[in-house]
Amino acid sequence: MSTYTEDQRKVTTRRLAEMKQRGEKIAMLTAYDYSMAKLIDEAGMDVILVGDSASNVMAGNVTTLPMTLDQMIYHATSVVKGVKRALVVADLPFGTYQGNSKEALASAIRMMKESSAEAVKIEGGSEIRESIERILCAGIPVMGHLGLTPQSINKFGSYAVRAKEEAEAAKLLEDAKLLEELGCFAIVLEKIPAQLASKVAKELTIPVIGIGAGGGVDGQVLVMHDMLGINKGFSPRFLRRYADLSTLINDAVARYVDDVKTCDFPSEKEQY
Ligand code: KIV
């Protein structure tokens, strides 16, 4: 049971800023459906991210690129229904905001109108500046995402740690400052050196949430399937597993199969 569940007030972008100011860490986790979102919210999560990692863990794709806006809206709509307290942020998927800011705004508006998510997250820095500005103009809160940005996997060529070299680190810091200046309410830093992430968090007034970015940032985010041990094939160094659900589910399902085959289920008490 979380020790932080007493505060039942709704989490807003403003409350996240206050948390950073008073040095309270922000807990963020992904969810993609109603039932899990409800459990995660009840456990005291601050931010629930409807990540386009749904492409990997829900749809079985190798990358996040195939995800469509309709699919993300479907997941976000289900999550929102299960959440009372956490701030719900939804990823805009690949191809729905890059290159054309009018399309970016239309995508963000569809997400907000159809799913009732409370903010959108988009990947990139100066190259998507116009999209961020236009979305913010409509009063839609934007969370940035820098470092390893999985929608650019074909440009990077691998999921290795980003911004290890000085030039890339300098560009990341510059981009982070730009995102703050434009009005993003928070940013995610994925898989970058801890020292760099800590520097970014210190230099920015908006919350910086890390995944594989060390402990010097303002909060942490993980993919739910990874931290619950549903997705056992993925074990990067930054991941801490809090459960072994794949074993638990496997055992339970195998026992059910066995009970059906041996006519142990249903018993007299389990029928009408
Ligand atoms: O899609 C996702 O789950 C994410 C997190 C890894 C931050 O963007």
Residues whose N, C-alpha, C, O or C-beta is under 5 A from the ligand:
A	BS01	KIV	T30 G51 D52 S53 V188 V221 V223
